[in-house]
């Protein structure tokens, strides 16, 4: 972001416009604040991230002196769960070598090559460099996948509990098809529970290990998840 003197609010029109900011050279357009405006409709109707709200609440209580172990978003207290010393040293060394510029959008080539080699050595899976993307956390890539694949009204299947699939589906105006997974299936969806919904689906969102449960698909279950032509 540019310094604060260069960040300015765009002119707010009386009555029906909101102000947006111009940061780092990006000029955000005025958007009419009307009932039919899609962006504002999405924002008004979103079910905000409950785990983040709970985490913020717990942090406030911790600042007030309460003893709470906050496991809501996986952002653990580094005084209790520090990063490995080797990683800390590598981060400090990178700063000292002035590796502080923006990385390439899809991830720096040397890092993507290291990931490609690691996956091949540890998992026996071969990917091309153009099949590997790096982001600051999984959320941007998952959201980009939803945006790239799904259109408004598309049928999107996901299990509960799972991580933020309901929000991604909401943001693309998709049709929510929720498959409930309980303790009897180790909180993982099964092929039998998914199969009735496959016809006409655009996306099947699966995660293993699952978040937040940490449970995984068994090899046999993965082989049963090959449904073939979704149009049938």
N, C-alpha and C positions, 0 to 999 in steps of 0.2 A: 504494500500500500504506500502511496505517496504520503509526504508529511501532512500534518493536520491542516496547515494553511492552504493546501491544495485540494483538500476534500471539501466539496461544497454540496449543498442541497440544491437540487433542481427546483426551479420556480414552481410553487404550488398554486394551482388555479383555484379560485373560490368555488366551493360547493361540491365539485365532483371529481377532483384529482388528488392523488396522493403524491408526496414528494419522494424521490429516490435520489441516491447519492452517486456521484461520479468518482470512482476510485480506480487508480492504476490505469487510467486512460480509457476505461469502459464507460460509455455514456448510456445510462438506462433511460428508456423512453417513458414519457408520461403514459399511464394507463388509466382509462376512464374507470371510475369506481362505480360500476353499475351492477345490477343484479345478474345481468347476462354475461358479465366478464368472467371468462373461464378461470383465470388465475385466482381472482378473489374468491370465486366459488369453491375452488379446491382448498384454499387456505381456511375459509370459514368452516368447512365441513371436515377438516382433518381431525383424526383422533390422535392427539399429540403423544409423543413417545413417553409412555408411563415410566419406563425404567430410568430415563434421564431425569424426569421430574422427581422421582423417588430419590435418585442419587443426589440431586441438588438439595433436596430437603435434608437428607442425612448429613451432607457437608455443612449445612448451616448449623445443625445440632452439634456437630463435632467442634465447630468454631466456638460454640457457646459452652463447651466443656463436657458435653456428654460423651461417654465411651461407646462408640459404635463401630462395628466392623462392616464397612460398606463394600458389599460384593455386587452391587446392582449393575454396573457397566464394565466390570473387569478392570477398572482403573485402580489398582491396589496401592496401598501406602508404600512408597519406595523405601521408607525407613525399615519396613518389615520385609518387603519383597523387592530387594534391589535388583537392577539388571545385572547380568554377569559382568565381572570386572573386565574381561577381555573385550566385551562389546562397548563398555564405557570408555576404555582406552582408545578403541578404534574411532569412536565418535569425536573424542577430543582431538585426536590426531588429524582427523579429516578437517575439523575447523581450523586447526593450526596451518594446514596446507591450503586453506582458503577455498575449500569445496563448499561454497555457500551460495552459488547461483541456482536459479530455477533449474530443476532437472528437465529432460525432454519429456513431453507430455505422456508418451507411452512407456517411459522408464529408460534410464541410461543403458546403452547397448551392453556395457560390460556387466552390469547387474543382471540384465535379462539373459545373457549368455551363461552367467553363473547359475541362475535359476534353472535354465534348460539342462545344464550338465548335472545339477543336483537331482532333479526329478528323474533323469535318465538313469543315474547311478543308483538311486535309492528305490525308485518305483518301477524301473524298467520301461518307462513311457517315453516315447520320442515326440518332441514338439519342435516346430520351426520357430525361429525368432519372431516371425510375424504373428504367432499364436500366443505370445506371452506379453501381458501388459502389467505394469506396476503402477499402483496408486497409493495414496496416503490412507491406508485402510481399505477394507473390502467394500464399504458402502458406495463409493463413487462408481466402481466397476459394475456392481450389481444393478444400481439404478440405471447406468448407461445401457446395460443389457436389456432391462425392461423397456427403456425408451426406444432402443434400436429394433426390438423384435415385436413389441406389442402396440396395437392401435386401440383407440377408444372402442369399448364394447367387446374386445377380445376376451376369450375365456382363459383364465389363469388359475391353475390348480396349485395349491400349497397346503402344507400340513400345519396343524397347531398342536403343541406349541412349536413356533419357529420364530426367526428373527426378522421382523420388519417387512415380511412379504405383504402384509395387509396394507402397509403404507405405500409400498412401491406400486401395488395394484391400484390403489386409490389415485396416485399421481398420474397414472396413464389412463384413468377412467376405464379400467378393465372390469370384467365380470369376476367377482370373487367366488371361487369354488373351494370351499374349506373342507379338508379331510382331517377329522379329529383322530389323534393318536394318544392312547392311554398307557397306563403302566403295564397292561397285559401284552403290549407290543414293544415294550421298552421305550415308549414315547416316540417311536418311529412309524411312519406310514407303511403300509404293506401293499404289495401289488394288487391284492384282492380289494383293498379299500379304495385304491386309485382307479382301477380299471373301468368301473362304471361311468367315470367322468371324462374319460380320455377323448371320446368322440367330439370332434370340433374344437378341441383345445389348442390354443396357440403356444402356451408355455406350461411346463410342469417344473415348478421350483422345488428342488430337493437339496438337502444339505447333510453331509456326513463328514465329520461329527456334527450332530445337530446342536443348534444354539437356541435355548440356553441349557439343554439337558446334558450335552456332552456324549450322548449315545450315538451309535454308529450302525450303518447297514451291515448285515452279514453278507458274505460272498454269494450265498445262494439267493438271498433277496435281491441283490443287484442284478443277477442273471434273469430274474423273473420280471424285472422292470423294463423289459424290451417289448413295447407294446405294438410296434410296427406302424402301419398306416393309421393315423389318427382320424382320417375321414370315415373309416368304417365303423 
